[in-house]
Amino acid sequence: MNSAPPYKPQTLAAILARGVIALAKSSDSARADAQILLAHALGRDREWLVANAEGFLNRPQVEKYQSLIDRRALGTPIAYILGSAWFYGREFTVNDRVLIPRPETEHLVDEAVAFLRGRVDPDLPKALLTVLDVGVGSGAIGCSIAAEVPNAAVAGTDASPAAIKVAEHNARRLNVHARCKFYVGDLADPVNDRRYDVLVANLPYIPSRDVPVAPHPVGFEPHQALDGGPDGLNHYRRLLTAAPRLMRPGGLLLLEAAPPTMSGLEALARAAFPMARVEARSDYAGSPRYVKVAS
Ligand SMILES: C[S@@+](CC[C@H](N)C(=O)[O-])C[C@H]1O[C@@H](n2cnc3c(N)ncnc32)[C@H](O)[C@@H]1O
């Protein structure tokens, strides 16, 4: 015998309002989150929700929506619930084994793309330009560069096998897989017998004691993607030791960090590349965000 109480059909507007109330405590954007999750549960867009606010939902639709709201109420980032995030104008698959790509990281792609386009040899316009993305995660940086620059060949490394699977999936999703190769391993170790026109890295740079824990949204992301050791610079210190022999002459090195670690990173880069132009650059909010080394 079925003991579930009889289902009383409810309108989309009523269900949405309940979702907003359920998220009010845990999210600063409760209404937008509730709408995005309802659209996702129904396989529709937000415009459709507005046009159908007085329509009725069936029990499976309401239950699916409620399960998404429950996850969000516990603090799970929207991108992990949806399984995707937008970066540099493209949709990437993400899961909780990879960092959710951030808008400020798009500066690295801007820099790399402008540099690579300027480096195309007019006599050999199809010659491959080589890019190494260390700590590739979801593949956001490397796959975006490959998508923007048709003659870029990208190598990506990550210490996390699960992240490499996501990067491979995204390369196929964006149809750049023929020019992207990914390797599990420490920093540049799997590919350190080659040289690159661009070396880009967004490695973990939060000092260990400051790594947030859930329910802080960043605490849902992999610890391995966040923890940069006691001063946040462990990974960059090691990468910069190897970097000079990884660069092609005249190549470009781009390293992202957080404002508190930027001066330390800049000093490390100057020591590793004493003859190069080393600059600290800011993000959209005006905060120091990445170091650029023109070798
Ligand atoms: C901050 S996330 C950046 C991910 C991606 N590049 C992005 O910008 O969205 C850092 C990445 O570095 C990886 N990582 C951590 N330690 C590493 C190491 N020793 N060697 C290679 N990758 C490492 C993590 O697994 C994670 O995917």
The ligand as an SDF file (V2000), in Angstrom:
LIG
                    3D

 27 29  0  0  0  0  0  0  0  0999 V2000
   43.5440   26.8980   -7.8290 C   0  0  0  0  0  0  0  0  0  0  0  0
   43.2370   25.4070   -8.7340 S   0  0  0  0  0  0  0  0  0  0  0  0
   43.2180   26.0640  -10.3890 C   0  0  0  0  0  0  0  0  0  0  0  0
   42.5090   25.2170  -11.3910 C   0  0  0  0  0  0  0  0  0  0  0  0
   42.3960   25.8670  -12.7800 C   0  0  0  0  0  0  0  0  0  0  0  0
   43.7150   26.1140  -13.3440 N   0  0  0  0  0  0  0  0  0  0  0  0
   41.6210   27.1680  -12.7130 C   0  0  0  0  0  0  0  0  0  0  0  0
   42.2400   28.2320  -12.8390 O   0  0  0  0  0  0  0  0  0  0  0  0
   40.3990   27.1220  -12.5330 O   0  0  0  0  0  0  0  0  0  0  0  0
   44.8230   24.6460   -8.5640 C   0  0  0  0  0  0  0  0  0  0  0  0
   44.9730   23.2780   -9.2310 C   0  0  0  0  0  0  0  0  0  0  0  0
   46.3400   22.8400   -8.9900 O   0  0  0  0  0  0  0  0  0  0  0  0
   46.3340   21.4620   -8.7160 C   0  0  0  0  0  0  0  0  0  0  0  0
   47.5490   21.1320   -7.9620 N   0  0  0  0  0  0  0  0  0  0  0  0
   47.7790   21.2380   -6.6260 C   0  0  0  0  0  0  0  0  0  0  0  0
   49.0260   20.8490   -6.3220 N   0  0  0  0  0  0  0  0  0  0  0  0
   49.6090   20.4970   -7.4900 C   0  0  0  0  0  0  0  0  0  0  0  0
   50.8990   19.9990   -7.8420 C   0  0  0  0  0  0  0  0  0  0  0  0
   51.8600   19.8080   -6.9220 N   0  0  0  0  0  0  0  0  0  0  0  0
   51.1520   19.7210   -9.1340 N   0  0  0  0  0  0  0  0  0  0  0  0
   50.1920   19.8990  -10.0830 C   0  0  0  0  0  0  0  0  0  0  0  0
   48.9610   20.3690   -9.8150 N   0  0  0  0  0  0  0  0  0  0  0  0
   48.6690   20.6610   -8.5360 C   0  0  0  0  0  0  0  0  0  0  0  0
   45.0410   21.2300   -7.9640 C   0  0  0  0  0  0  0  0  0  0  0  0
   44.6630   19.8710   -8.0120 O   0  0  0  0  0  0  0  0  0  0  0  0
   44.0890   22.1760   -8.6940 C   0  0  0  0  0  0  0  0  0  0  0  0
   43.4250   21.5210   -9.7430 O   0  0  0  0  0  0  0  0  0  0  0  0
  1  2  1  0
  2  3  1  0
  2 10  1  0
  3  4  1  0
  4  5  1  0
  5  6  1  0
  5  7  1  0
  7  8  2  0
  7  9  1  0
 10 11  1  0
 11 12  1  0
 11 26  1  0
 12 13  1  0
 13 14  1  0
 13 24  1  0
 14 15  1  0
 14 23  1  0
 15 16  2  0
 16 17  1  0
 17 18  1  0
 17 23  2  0
 18 19  1  0
 18 20  2  0
 20 21  1  0
 21 22  2  0
 22 23  1  0
 24 25  1  0
 24 26  1  0
 26 27  1  0
M  CHG  2   2   1   9  -1
M  END
$$$$
